[in-house]
Every structure is written in C-alpha cells, then in structure tokens.
Amino acid sequence: MRTEGTRNVYSIDFRAIASMRSYLDRFWQKALTAFKDAVEKENGS
C-alpha cells in the first residue's frame, strides 16, 4: 500500500494469489473426490 494524497493505493502480490489458487485447487479436488466416493458408496456403485 502507498498513499497518494488522500487515497491509499493497494497492489496485488501475484505470487501470493497463485499460491492461494494452487491450495484451493488441491482442496477442491480432494473435496470433490471424497463427495464422489461417498455418493458412489451410498448408491452401491
């Protein structure tokens, strides 16, 4: 963040965004796989 007059200007750390995206991709892959397995088990597949 930097101040310009009466405004605060923020910048994005794209490496942090990429790291967060990678974490969320892994999290959702695991969650969706677990959900699929539970549904298949419930349906006897």
Buried (B, 14 or more C-beta within 10 A) or exposed (E): EEEEEEEEEEEEEEEEEEEEEEEEEEEEEEEEEEEEEEEEEEEEE
